[in-house]
């Protein structure tokens, strides 16, 4: 066995001549049964003639059958955990002689874990104030608002105007909507609409220009000046429900406002605890990666780079952005992911090693609960979802994710929590290259209408 570098290995393997001849005979018989040669009925041509006519194909099949078999046996004999598929070279295949070849491949690294319990991480138990509960209650109240028509009058700041709009010029693609509700003077309403609709009355039609800011959520409108034809169709008044026991009962299984507030308090606390623990666990993993030095298989890194790029592309597509419309250097973008991808692979290997050492496994019940949740969320029959997840390999990823979460919880429970520094902030997610920043700008959440 030859260790080339890091996780890269090389083996020189010899296949005994007897095994080669035996396999060659088997393959030849297979060809013999199917071959159609002049002067011979199918299956009756002599083996020597079959080998002469199909020698190249027979040799290829013999190698395809024997090389993986003897490589796997040799790797097992050497106690090597092979990553990916080996690269085969220097194949020597001559009649009556052993077949010799070289195999280059990567193996799982040997990880000598540094101490992983008692790691110091900043963490403070979150708090929920009355103001937090009231704010969430206000958001619920806003979501239950209704809108009542008002008698026609000139629009003022704070009015909800019902308008129709149609782009006349300046837009790459036509913009048209028969009914849009716009809050005059609202923080989300573009100034061009507020300024031109203020004092307008239902029944009025106007044409005016609206300039979109450079950082507008829709890339096709960013920095553009669009001329609109707008008709004022009506005026509405927002009506908010009273915050009383009836409001609480309408929201669910609550009898009083006090029960609703307590449920909101628990919900906010749960969300904040999850976020605070996520930040602490991220820092804990960062410390583990820094404390454990070992080589990482390049195959794993390349796969993780592809995963990161594919996730970005999927995110853009889901938000209606076509990445091909941008002149991006994807080679540079992929290379910019390398350091982050390498650390993610190291983190995964470390967590797997911790799980192995601490016998942290996944039960069938835990997997079943997650599959049941997915089925309920997708509103599909449980058996159909289970079959689909098993066939596409998602079931294994679900089990792996559960094990990772359990391992992180174990490490967090065993960690030494310290008081966060007053100025300490939540880590910023990797922002990538300038090309990625350009893509992310285009992918920002798009507003509900061209007027906002």
N, C-alpha and C positions, 0 to 999 in steps of 0.2 A: 504494500500500500504506500502511495506517495502523497504526502500533504503538500499541495502546490502553494497555496496562500489562503489564509483565513479559513473559510469553509470549503474551499475548492480542493478536491481530491482527484487522483488519477489512479486507475488500476490497469494492469496488463493481465489479460485473461486468456487462458488457453482452453479450447474445447477438445477433448480427446478424439482422435481419429475414429474410434469405434462409434462414438455418439454421433459424429458427423455422418458416417456411412449409414448408420441405422436410420437417421432422420432423412437422409437423401433417398434411401429406398422407399420410405413411407411417402414422401412427396412425389417421387417418380411414379409410384402406383396410382396416386391420385390423378396425375396427368394422364397416365396410361388409360385409365377408365374413361376419360373424356376426350382424348385426342382423336382427331380424324385425319388419318394419313392415307395417301393414295396406295391402293393395293391391300389395305388391311381393314377388317371390320373394327368398329369401336371396341377398344379394350384388348385387341389382339396384337397390336404392334409390339415388337420386342422392346425390353427396357433400354437396351443399348441405343436403339433408334430414337426412343423418346428423349433420352438424355442428350443425344446429338442435336435434336431439333429444338428442344426446349431447355437447353442447359442453363441459359442465363436466368430464365424465370424460376427454374428449380433451385438454383443456387440462392436466389433472392429469398424465396420462401424458407429455405433451410436456415438462412441467417435470421430471418424474422422470427422463426420459431426458437432457435437455440440461443441467440445473443441475449435476449431479455432473461431467459431461464437461467443461464450460467452467470449473468451479471447479478441477478437477484440472489443466487446462491452464494456467490463470492461476497457480496455486501453483507449478507446475513452472517457468513463465517467471520467477517471482520468486525461484526457488531456496528455497522454503519447505518445511521438513519438517513436515507437518501432523500434529498429535496429535488422534486421535479424529475425530468427525464434526462438520462445521461447522453452526452455527445459521443458518438462512436466514430473512431478513426483508425487508420493503419490496419485495415482488415487484410489478413493473409489467408486466402482460401485456395488450397491446391489439393488435387485428388490424392487420397491416401495419406494425407498429413493432417495434424491437428489444425484447427482454425484458431488463429491468434488475432486479438484486437485490443485496442486501448479504449478505455471509457473515462471520460472526464465528466465530473458531476460535483454537486454541492451536498453538504450534509448539515444536519442540525448541529448547532454549536454546543459544546459542553459548557454549561453554565454553573459556576460555583457561586451560589447566591450569597450576597452580602446580607447582613442583618436586616430583616424586613419588619420586625415588630418594634414598637416604641419609637418609630420615626416621628420627629417633631413636625407638626403642620399647624398653621394658624387657623383657628376655628372659634367662632363665637356663636352661641345659641341665638337664633334670630328672635326678634320681638315683634309683636303685633299691637299697635296702639288703637285707641278708639277712632282716631282720625283715619287709620287704614281701613277699618271696618266701614266707616261712614263713606269713604271714597268708593269702596267696592259696592256699597249699597246704592250710591248715586249712579254708578255705572249700570247696575241692574235696572234702576228706575228709568234711566235714559233709554235702555233697550226696550222698555215696555211703553214708550211714549207713543201717542197717537196724534194724528194731524187732522184738524178740522178746517173746512173751508171758511174763509172770511169774506165779507162784502168787499167788492172792488174798491181800491184806493191806491194812491201812489206808494211805491215800495220804500221802506225805510230800513236802516240797519237793524238786524235782528229778525226781519221777516223771512219766511220761507216762501220763495217764489217758485211756482211751477212754470217751467219754460220749455220750449222746443228750440233746438239749435241745429244749424247746418253750416258746415265750413264752405266758404266761397273760394278762398285761395290761401296758399301758404302751407297747406298740409300735404304730406306725401300721399296719404290715403284719405279719402273723404271721411269726414266726421258728421254723423247724423244721429239725432235722437229725438223722438217725438215727445218725450216727457222726462225732464230732469228736475229734481228739487234742489234749489240752490239757497243757501243761507246768506242773505245779503250782509256783507261786512264780517262774515265768519272767518276764522283763522285758516280754514282749509279752502276757502273760496279765492280763486285768483283775483287779483286787484282789478284786472281789466273788466271782469264781469260785474263786480260790485260797483265800480265807478260808472259804468254805462247803464246799469239797470236801476240804480238808485233814482227815485222819483218817477220811474216808469210805472204805468198802470196796466192791469189786465186788459188785453186786447191790443196793446201796442206792439209794433214790430220795429226792430232796429238793426242796423248793420254797423259793426265796429271791429276794431283790431284788438287782439289779445296777445301779449308777448309772454311766452312761457320761460321760466327761469332755466338757467343752464343745468341746474341739478334736478330738473323735473324727472319724475319717476319713469315716464315713457320716453325712451331714447329718441323715438321718431318725432317728438314734439319739443325736446330740450332745445332752448335757445331760439325757437322759431316764433315768428309773428304770424298769426293766423287770423284771417278776416272771417267773421261769423255773421250769419243772419239769424237773429234771435226773436222769437215771439213769446210774449208774456201771456201765459194761459190762465193763471190764477194765483191766488194768495192763500196760504195756509197758516194756521196757528198750531204750535206744538203744545200738546196737553200732557202733563206728567201725572201719573197716578199718585194718590196719597200713600204715604208710607205708614200703613197700619196693618192690623192682623189679616185683613182681607188680602192685601198685597202679598203678605208672606204665604198665605194659603194658596194663592194663585200660582206661586212659584214651585210648589211641590209639597212634600210631606212635612209641612210646618204648620203649627197651630197658632203661633204668636210671632210678633216681630222679634222678641228676645231669642226664640229658638232659631230664627233665620240668622240673626246677628251672630249667634254662637257658632252656627254652621259656617258662616263666612269667615269667622275668626280662625276656625280649625283649618279651613281650606287655604287661607292665606299662609298660616303657619306651616302647613304641609308643603306648600309650594316653596316657601323661603327656606325651609329646612333642606328640601331636595336640592335647591340651587346652591346653598351654602356648602352642603356635603359634596356636591359635584365639584365645586371650586377646590375644596380641601383635598378631595381624591385626586384631582388633576395634579395638584402640587405634590401630593404624595408619590404619584407615579413618576413625575419628573425627577424627584429625588432618587427613586429606585433606579431609573435609567442612568442617572449620573453616577450612581454608586456601583453599578455593575458594568464592567467593561468586557465585551466579548465580540467576536466577529459575527456579522449578520449575513445570511445567504442572500446573494444578489438577486436570486429569483424571487424571493419574498419581497424585496425592496421594489423591484420592477413591477410586481403585481400590485403592490400598495400604491405606487405612483399612478398606475392605470386606474385603480379604484378611485383615487382622489380626483383625477381629471374627469372620469366618467360621472362622478357625483355632481361636479360643477356643471357639466354639460346637461345632465338630466334636470338639474335645478333651473337652468336657463330655459330649457325647452318647456318645462312645466309653467314657466312664467311668460311664455309667448315670445321669447327672444331666440332668434336664430344665430347661433355662434358663428356660422359660416359667413354671416354678413359683416363680420369684423375682420380686419387684416391683422391677425394675431400670429405670433411666432410660437406655435405649440411646442416645438422642441425646447425652446427656452422656458416656456411655462412648465413643462414636465421636469426639466432639470431643476427648476426652482423648488419643486416639491420634494427633491431627493432627501434633504436633511430631515424634514418633518416626517417623511415616509419611513426613513431609517429608524428614527426614534419611536415611531408608532409600532414598527415591527419588533424592536427591542422590548418595548413595553408589553406587547402581546406575549412574547416568549417568556419574559420574566413572570408575568401573571400566571401563565400556564405552568411554569415550574413551581411557583408557590402553591397553586392548586394541587399539583401532584404531591408535593411534600406534605401538605396539610390534609390530604385526602378530601378535598372539596369537590364533590360530584354534583350531578344533576339527576333528580328523580323523574320518573315517568309522569308523576302527578304535576310536577312543576312545568314540564313541557306541555302537558295536556291543558293546563290552565291558560297558558299563553296562546295555544292554538284555538282554544274556545273563545278567548278575547278577540283574536283576529277574525274568527268566523262571525262573531256578533257585530264587530265593527264593519265588516264587509257585507253583512246581511246575506251570507251564503250558507248552505247546509254544512254542518260540521264535517261529515264524512268526505264531502267533495273538497273542502279546504285542506283536510288532513292528507288526502291523496295527492293534491296538487303540491303541497309543501314538501311532501316526501319525494316526489318525482323530480322536482327542480332543485333539490338539495337544501332548501330553506330550513327544513327540520333540523339538520345538523347545525346550521348557523344559529338557530334559535337556542339549541342546547348550549352551544359555545357562548352565546351572549349571556345566558343565565349563569353559567359557570363564572364568567368574567365578573358579572355584577356581584355574585356571592363572594368572590375572592376580594373584590374591592371593599365590600362591606366588612369582611374579616380584617383586612389591613387597616381600615378606618377605625374599627373598634379597638384594635391593638395599638393604634397610634397615640402619641403624646400630643394632646391639643394645647396649643399656646395661644395667648391673647394676641389677636392681630394688631399690627401697628396702626395708629390712627390714620396715617396717610396711605395705608395699603389698599390697592385697588384690585379688582378682578382682572386676571390676565387677559390680554387682548388676543383674540384668535389670529393665527397666522394670516397676514393680509396678502401674501404672495407678491408677484411681480407687478410692474406697471400694466402689463397686458391684462393680467387678471383683474386689476382694479378697474380697468376700462370695461371689462365684461360685467363685473359686479355692479357698476354704475347702471348699466343697461338693464340689469336684472332686478333693480329695486322694485318693491311692491308697487303695483300700478294703482292709481286712485280710481274711485268709482266712476268718475266722469271726467270729460275734458274741461269741465269748469272748475275742477278742484285740483 
